[in-house]
Amino acid sequence: MNLVIFASLTTLFCLSSATPVTVRKTEGNYSVCCEPVCFERAKMINESLNTSVDPCDDFYQYACGGWIEKHPIPDSRSSIGTFYLLREELQQTMKSILGNLTLQETGQNITEKLAAAYNACVEVPEREDQLPVLHSLMNKSGFGEWPKPSSGDKKDPGVKNCTDVLSNIPIYTLFTMYVDRDLTELTSYVIQLDQLGFSTVGRNQLIQPNKTENENITKAYKELIETALKIMKPNITEEEQASLAHQLLDFEGQLANLTAPPEERRDILALYHRTNISELETNFTNVPLLNMLNKQFSYVNITLNESETIELFAKEYYNKLNEFLQNVDCDLLYNFAGLRVLMGWAGRASAEFRNASFNLTKASRGIVVDRKRWEKCVDGVNNMMPEIVGYLYVQEKFSEQAKKEVEDLVARIRAIFNETILNSDWMDNVTKSAAGEKLKKMISKIGYPTWLLNTTYLEQLYKYVPNLNITSSYLEMASYIEANNWKRQLSHLGKEYDAASVWIVGPAIVNAFYNPSANEMVYPSGILQGVFYQHGLPRSLNFGAIGTVVGHEMTHGFDDTGSQFDANGALK
């Protein structure tokens, strides 16, 4: 029987009885849930229907038409779905929790530091612009002269290279850099380098800015750059502003053109290159890698030498960048790096920049109304302090009973998955054995880590965050927290990697993940709610909801990327 129709019948039968009722059908007996949670779910399913449509003519409209009618896309969004609705519910929960935290001026514990940051974020529009704080942060980051005048021309032959500039700009302005699990020596951390990523504007837009569908986006991005230049140098002329913005946009487009598109980066084995600093500096003389890395690791009192191992995932980009730097204008390179740093901060400091940033969002995503300030702030502190937000969230919205039920569900799906492997006639026995071993060893992390409720441990995670003056700016507070997180990542180098204790996301996230380098599935508390999972519902409903998510993540272990990693998470 169709689940939707069955739920409708269940509602009618239960209304006439306060005790469980057996509905007798031709194929057997059905135990019907009459608990409030089941009434709520049946009501939700019924309201999703469009019963004016014949399901034999248009089953999609019959099953989903009511839901679509009741859920128009908000003006502040480009799409809507069940994930969005659950994220909205999570945000409302966190708004209530964060808004009721006590603001403490001195002797703050970690939740009180979170409260200070959230409160300062919410008050940003009411406070004056924080341009002096922005200037101070840029100065501390080595960009006190930003922006420098630049012709944008390639340097003349014989002019010294840009080693001084490169040695003093953050490495993440030209590379993506992590300290993460070594993909071959699994108990260690290693430095990983990859090609530059582009998030403010996409790679394709930067490479083809004049393409019809990209013009409005790149125009809005250029205006955002002009705004950034103006707030940092108020006396800049309109001509200088437009010229430098054009140079920076063109420069970023050239860098984007050095990178490979995502569709060419699925084969991790082909990308992977295990090397060391000495080899890279010998082969790519225009990148002073040791200096660039040591500038970052000096924040945690670590000094690297040339023998330090590097896992490189973009050798072709590295080679092209090395050639590109041979003739680059050093001042323009400095300005681009400064722009990258500034983009992460300026929205917290300037209303004019926030407005220009929203204009870019409108152009790129088609929305017409900005998100509420508190929504941005919930997301902001959750991104910066996921463990602390998660600590508060799970105490409000997650139970051990739910964790046990989902663990049982995962075990049952794993067993059926294994049967599917064994019964497949297109796999030989060696492959079946390897797949079965990988499935058996696949770790499932559900809800939250055990250490999350240990406040002493949480305090240690944010040990570099000082007492936050509740009258200071959100920009200043966020800079302390983000510096803490960067230092924490850097300090992992040289330590043992403990796969059991590492969680790749915080609990207050509505999503699920498969991490191939640890052969693990992660189901945070945030997705084990609402339409995906609810304690007290018949198992069949939870299997049809969160069960599909579990199965989806499980199959990632065997897709074109996951299959490149063995049962222990090693790249093979």
C-alpha positions in Angstrom: 0.0 0.0 0.0 1.2 3.5 -0.8 2.8 5.1 2.4 0.8 8.3 1.9 -2.5 6.5 1.6 -1.7 4.2 4.5 -0.9 7.2 6.7 -4.2 8.8 5.9 -6.1 5.6 6.8 -4.1 5.4 10.0 -5.2 8.8 11.1 -8.9 7.8 10.7 -8.6 4.6 12.6 -6.7 6.1 15.5 -9.2 8.9 15.9 -11.8 6.4 17.0 -9.6 4.6 19.5 -7.2 5.5 22.2 -5.5 2.1 22.1 -3.5 0.4 19.3 -5.7 -0.8 16.5 -5.0 -3.7 14.1 -6.0 -2.9 10.5 -6.7 -6.2 8.8 -5.8 -6.4 5.1 -5.5 -9.2 2.6 -1.8 -9.7 3.1 -1.7 -9.7 6.9 -2.1 -7.7 10.1 -0.8 -4.1 10.5 0.0 -2.6 13.9 -1.0 1.1 13.8 0.7 3.8 15.8 -1.7 6.1 17.7 0.9 8.2 19.5 0.9 12.0 19.0 4.1 11.8 17.0 2.4 9.6 14.5 -0.6 11.8 14.2 1.7 14.7 13.5 3.6 12.8 10.8 0.3 11.6 9.2 -1.0 15.2 9.1 2.3 16.3 7.5 2.0 13.7 4.8 -1.6 14.4 4.1 -0.9 18.1 3.8 1.8 17.3 1.2 -0.8 15.8 -1.1 -2.7 17.4 -3.9 -5.7 15.1 -4.0 -7.3 17.0 -6.8 -4.8 15.3 -9.1 -5.2 11.7 -10.3 -2.0 9.9 -9.2 -2.2 7.8 -12.3 -2.0 10.9 -14.4 0.6 12.9 -12.5 2.0 11.1 -9.4 4.5 13.8 -8.6 1.8 16.5 -8.3 -0.4 14.1 -6.4 2.3 13.2 -3.8 4.1 16.6 -3.6 1.7 19.3 -5.0 0.3 20.2 -1.5 3.8 20.6 -0.1 4.9 22.8 -3.1 1.9 25.0 -2.7 2.4 25.5 1.0 6.2 26.2 0.7 6.9 29.0 -1.8 10.5 29.9 -2.2 11.4 32.8 0.1 12.7 36.0 -1.4 15.9 35.5 0.5 16.5 32.0 -1.0 17.2 30.6 -4.4 15.6 27.2 -3.5 13.7 25.4 -0.8 13.3 21.8 0.4 13.2 19.6 3.4 16.9 20.3 4.2 16.2 24.0 4.2 13.1 23.7 6.5 15.1 21.6 9.0 18.0 24.1 8.9 15.5 26.9 9.5 14.2 25.0 12.5 17.7 24.5 13.8 18.4 28.2 13.4 15.3 29.1 15.4 16.5 26.7 18.1 19.9 28.3 18.2 18.5 31.8 18.1 16.6 31.1 21.2 19.6 29.4 23.0 22.2 32.0 22.0 19.9 34.9 22.7 19.3 33.8 26.2 23.0 33.3 27.1 24.3 35.5 29.9 26.8 38.2 28.8 29.8 38.1 31.2 32.4 40.9 31.1 35.3 39.1 32.9 36.3 35.6 33.7 34.4 34.2 30.7 34.0 30.5 30.1 33.8 29.3 26.5 30.0 29.6 26.2 30.2 33.1 27.5 32.7 34.0 24.8 30.3 32.5 22.3 27.5 34.7 23.8 29.7 37.8 23.5 30.5 37.0 19.8 26.9 36.3 18.9 25.6 39.4 20.6 28.2 41.6 18.9 27.3 40.1 15.6 23.6 40.8 16.0 24.4 44.4 16.9 26.7 45.0 13.9 24.1 47.1 11.9 23.3 49.3 14.9 27.0 50.0 15.7 29.2 52.4 13.8 31.5 51.0 11.0 34.7 49.5 12.4 37.1 50.7 9.8 39.9 51.5 12.4 39.7 47.8 13.5 39.8 46.7 9.9 42.9 48.9 9.2 44.6 47.5 12.3 44.0 43.9 11.3 45.2 44.5 7.8 48.3 46.1 9.2 49.0 43.2 11.5 48.6 40.8 8.5 51.3 42.7 6.5 48.9 44.8 4.4 49.4 48.2 6.0 50.0 49.8 2.6 47.0 48.2 0.9 46.2 49.0 -1.8 49.4 50.0 -3.5 49.3 51.8 -6.8 50.0 49.4 -9.6 50.2 49.6 -13.4 49.2 46.0 -13.7 51.9 45.4 -16.3 54.2 42.5 -16.2 57.6 43.4 -14.8 60.5 44.1 -17.1 63.2 41.5 -17.5 65.9 41.8 -15.0 63.6 43.1 -12.2 64.0 41.1 -9.0 61.5 38.4 -8.4 58.7 38.8 -5.9 60.3 36.6 -3.2 59.9 39.3 -0.5 56.2 39.8 -1.3 55.6 36.0 -1.4 57.5 35.4 1.9 55.3 37.9 3.7 51.8 37.2 2.3 49.6 34.4 3.8 50.2 31.2 1.8 46.4 30.6 1.6 46.1 33.5 -0.7 47.7 31.5 -3.5 47.2 27.9 -2.3 44.6 25.9 -0.4 46.5 24.6 2.7 45.6 22.2 5.4 47.2 20.3 8.2 45.3 17.0 8.0 45.6 13.2 8.2 48.4 11.8 6.2 46.8 9.7 3.4 49.4 7.0 3.5 50.8 7.1 7.0 47.4 7.2 8.7 48.6 7.8 12.3 50.3 11.1 11.4 49.3 14.7 10.4 50.9 16.2 7.3 50.9 19.5 5.4 48.6 19.3 2.4 48.7 21.8 -0.5 46.1 22.2 -3.3 45.2 24.7 -6.0 43.6 27.9 -5.1 39.8 27.9 -4.6 37.3 30.5 -5.6 34.2 31.2 -3.5 33.2 34.9 -3.8 32.8 34.4 -7.5 33.1 31.0 -9.3 36.0 29.8 -11.4 34.1 29.8 -14.6 32.8 33.4 -14.1 36.4 34.6 -13.5 37.7 32.8 -16.6 34.9 34.0 -18.8 33.8 37.3 -17.3 32.3 38.7 -20.5 30.1 35.7 -21.3 26.5 36.8 -21.3 25.4 34.8 -18.3 28.4 36.0 -16.3 28.4 39.7 -17.1 26.1 40.8 -14.3 28.0 38.7 -11.7 31.4 39.9 -12.6 30.1 43.5 -12.8 28.8 43.2 -9.3 32.1 41.6 -8.2 34.1 44.5 -9.7 31.9 46.9 -7.8 32.5 45.0 -4.6 36.3 45.3 -5.2 35.9 49.0 -5.8 34.1 49.3 -2.5 36.9 47.4 -0.7 39.4 49.8 -2.2 37.4 52.8 -1.2 36.9 51.9 2.4 40.6 51.2 2.8 41.8 54.3 0.9 39.0 57.0 1.0 41.1 59.5 -1.0 41.5 57.1 -4.0 40.2 58.7 -7.2 37.4 57.1 -9.2 39.8 56.5 -12.1 42.4 54.8 -9.8 39.6 52.8 -8.2 38.1 51.5 -11.5 41.6 50.8 -12.9 42.8 48.8 -9.9 39.6 46.9 -9.6 39.8 45.9 -13.2 43.5 44.8 -12.7 42.5 42.7 -9.7 39.6 41.1 -11.4 41.8 40.2 -14.4 44.6 38.9 -12.1 42.2 36.6 -10.3 40.9 35.4 -13.7 44.5 34.6 -14.7 45.0 32.6 -11.5 41.6 30.8 -12.0 42.8 29.8 -15.5 45.8 28.1 -13.9 43.5 25.7 -12.0 41.8 22.6 -13.2 38.0 22.3 -13.2 36.3 20.1 -10.7 35.4 17.4 -13.3 39.1 16.8 -13.9 39.8 16.4 -10.2 37.9 13.2 -9.3 40.9 10.9 -9.6 42.7 11.5 -6.3 45.4 9.0 -7.1 46.3 11.0 -10.3 46.4 14.2 -8.3 48.3 12.9 -5.4 52.1 13.7 -5.2 54.1 13.0 -2.1 57.1 15.3 -1.9 59.0 17.6 0.4 59.8 21.3 0.6 63.3 20.8 -0.7 62.1 19.1 -3.9 59.4 21.7 -4.5 61.8 24.6 -4.0 64.4 23.0 -6.3 61.9 22.4 -9.1 59.8 25.6 -8.7 62.2 28.3 -7.9 59.7 31.2 -7.9 57.8 29.9 -4.9 59.7 30.4 -1.6 57.7 27.7 0.0 59.8 27.2 3.2 59.5 30.9 4.0 55.8 31.0 3.3 55.1 28.0 5.5 57.3 29.1 8.3 55.5 32.4 8.4 52.3 30.5 9.3 53.8 27.9 11.6 55.6 30.6 13.6 52.2 31.4 15.1 52.5 28.1 17.0 56.3 28.1 17.5 57.0 25.4 14.9 60.0 25.8 12.6 60.0 23.6 9.5 63.0 22.5 7.5 63.4 21.5 3.9 62.8 17.8 4.6 59.2 18.4 5.7 56.8 16.2 3.9 54.2 17.8 1.7 51.1 16.1 0.1 50.5 18.0 -3.1 47.2 17.6 -4.9 47.8 20.1 -7.8 51.3 19.7 -9.3 50.2 21.1 -12.6 48.8 24.2 -10.9 52.0 24.5 -8.9 54.0 24.4 -12.1 51.8 26.9 -13.9 51.9 29.2 -10.9 55.7 29.1 -10.8 55.8 30.2 -14.5 53.1 32.9 -13.8 55.1 34.4 -11.0 58.2 34.8 -13.2 56.7 37.9 -14.8 54.1 39.1 -12.4 53.8 42.7 -11.1 54.8 42.4 -7.5 52.6 45.2 -6.3 49.6 43.7 -8.1 50.4 40.3 -6.4 50.5 42.1 -3.0 47.2 43.8 -3.8 45.5 40.5 -4.7 46.7 38.8 -1.6 45.5 41.7 0.5 42.1 41.6 -1.2 41.8 37.9 -0.4 42.4 38.7 3.3 40.2 41.7 3.3 37.2 39.9 1.8 37.0 37.7 4.9 36.8 40.8 7.3 35.2 43.7 5.5 31.6 42.6 5.9 32.0 42.8 9.7 33.4 46.3 9.4 31.5 48.3 6.8 27.8 48.7 5.9 28.8 49.9 2.4 30.7 46.7 1.9 27.8 44.6 3.1 25.5 46.3 0.7 27.8 45.7 -2.2 28.3 42.1 -1.2 24.5 41.6 -1.2 24.3 43.1 -4.7 26.7 40.4 -5.8 24.6 37.8 -4.1 21.5 39.0 -5.9 23.3 38.9 -9.2 24.7 35.4 -8.7 21.8 33.7 -6.9 18.7 35.6 -8.1 17.4 36.5 -4.6 15.8 39.8 -3.8 15.8 40.1 0.0 18.8 39.7 2.3 18.7 37.1 5.1 17.9 38.4 8.6 20.9 39.5 10.6 20.3 36.9 13.3 20.3 34.1 10.7 23.7 35.2 9.5 25.0 35.4 13.1 23.8 31.9 14.0 25.6 30.6 10.9 28.6 32.8 11.6 29.2 31.6 15.2 28.4 28.0 14.2 31.1 28.1 11.5 33.6 29.6 13.9 32.8 27.6 17.1 31.0 24.5 15.9 31.9 22.4 19.0 30.5 25.1 21.4 27.3 25.7 19.4 27.0 21.9 19.1 27.4 21.5 22.9 24.5 23.8 23.5 22.4 22.3 20.7 22.6 18.6 21.7 21.6 19.3 25.3 18.4 20.9 23.9 17.6 18.7 20.9 19.2 15.2 21.1 18.9 12.1 23.2 20.9 9.0 23.8 17.8 7.0 22.8 17.8 8.6 19.4 21.5 7.8 19.0 20.9 4.1 19.9 18.0 3.9 17.4 20.0 5.3 14.6 23.0 3.1 15.4 20.6 0.1 15.0 19.3 1.5 11.8 22.8 1.9 10.4 23.7 -1.7 11.4 20.6 -3.1 9.6 21.3 -1.2 6.4 25.0 -2.3 6.6 23.8 -5.9 6.8 21.6 -5.5 3.7 24.3 -3.7 1.8 26.6 -6.6 2.5 24.0 -9.1 1.2 23.8 -7.0 -2.0 27.6 -7.2 -2.4 27.6 -11.0 -1.8 24.7 -11.6 -4.3 26.2 -9.4 -7.1 27.0 -11.4 -10.1 29.2 -8.7 -11.7 31.8 -8.8 -9.0 34.5 -11.4 -8.6 35.3 -13.0 -5.2 38.4 -10.9 -4.6 36.5 -7.7 -5.2 33.6 -8.9 -3.1 36.0 -9.7 -0.2 37.6 -6.2 -0.4 34.2 -4.5 -0.6 32.9 -6.5 2.3 36.0 -5.7 4.4 35.6 -2.0 3.7 31.9 -2.1 4.6 32.7 -4.0 7.8 35.3 -1.4 8.9 33.3 1.6 7.9 32.9 3.7 11.0 29.6 5.4 11.8 29.7 8.6 13.9 26.2 9.5 15.1 25.0 12.6 16.8 28.1 14.0 18.5 31.5 12.9 19.9 31.7 11.7 23.5 34.1 14.5 24.4 31.6 17.2 23.4 30.0 17.2 26.9 33.5 17.7 28.5 33.7 21.4 29.1 37.3 21.2 30.2 38.1 19.7 26.8 36.1 22.4 25.0 37.9 25.2 26.9 41.2 23.7 25.6 40.0 23.8 22.0 39.7 27.6 22.3 42.6 28.3 24.6 44.0 31.1 22.3 40.8 33.1 22.6 41.2 35.8 25.3 38.5 37.3 27.4 36.2 39.2 24.9 35.3 42.7 25.8 31.5 42.7 25.3 31.6 46.3 24.0 34.3 45.6 21.4 33.4 44.9 17.7 32.3 41.6 16.2 35.2 42.0 13.8 37.7 42.0 16.6 36.1 39.1 18.4 35.9 37.0 15.2 39.5 37.7 14.4 40.5 36.2 17.8 38.4 33.1 17.3 39.5 32.5 13.7 43.1 33.0 14.7 42.6 30.4 17.4 41.2 27.9 14.9 44.1 28.4 12.5 46.6 28.0 15.3 44.8 24.8 16.5 45.1 23.3 13.0 48.7 24.3 12.6 49.6 22.8 16.0 48.4 19.3 14.9 51.6 18.9 12.8 53.9 16.4 14.5 51.1 14.9 16.6 49.4 11.6 16.3 46.2 11.4 14.4 43.4 9.9 16.5 40.6 8.9 14.0 38.1 8.1 16.8 38.2 11.6 18.3 38.3 13.6 15.2 35.0 14.8 13.8 35.0 16.6 10.5 31.9 18.8 11.4 30.1 20.0 14.4 26.8 18.5 15.7 24.5 21.5 14.8 24.6 20.8 11.0 21.7 19.5 8.8 23.7 17.3 6.5 25.5 14.0 6.4 29.0 13.1 5.3 31.3 10.3 4.1 35.0 10.9 4.8 37.0 8.6 2.5 40.4 9.2 4.3 38.9 7.7 7.5 36.4 5.4 5.9 33.7 6.9 8.1 30.1 8.1 7.9 29.1 11.1 10.0 25.5 11.8 10.9 25.4 15.0 13.0 22.7 15.6 15.5 21.2 18.3 13.3 20.0 15.9 10.6 18.6 13.4 13.1 15.5 15.6 13.6 12.2 16.5 12.0 11.3 14.9 8.7 14.5 12.8 8.7 14.2 11.1 12.0 11.8 11.2 15.0 11.8 9.0 18.0 8.5 7.2 18.4 7.7 6.8 14.7 7.3 3.3 13.2 10.7 2.1 12.1 9.5 2.0 8.5 9.1 5.8 8.4 12.6 6.4 9.8 14.1 3.9 7.4 12.4 5.7 4.5 13.7 9.1 5.7 17.1 9.0 7.5 17.6 5.5 6.1 17.9 6.9 2.6 20.6 9.3 3.8 22.5 6.5 5.5 22.4 4.4 2.4 23.5 7.4 0.3 26.6 8.0 2.5 27.4 4.3 2.7 27.6 4.1 -1.1 30.1 6.9 -1.3 32.6 4.5 0.1 32.4 2.7 -3.2 32.0 5.5 -5.7 34.6 6.9 -8.1 36.3 8.8 -5.3 35.7 6.6 -2.2 36.9 3.5 -4.0 40.4 4.9 -4.2 40.7 4.5 -0.4 41.0 1.2 1.4 39.2 -0.1 4.5 41.4 1.9 6.8 41.2 5.1 4.8 44.6 4.9 3.1 44.9 6.1 -0.5 45.7 3.1 -2.7 
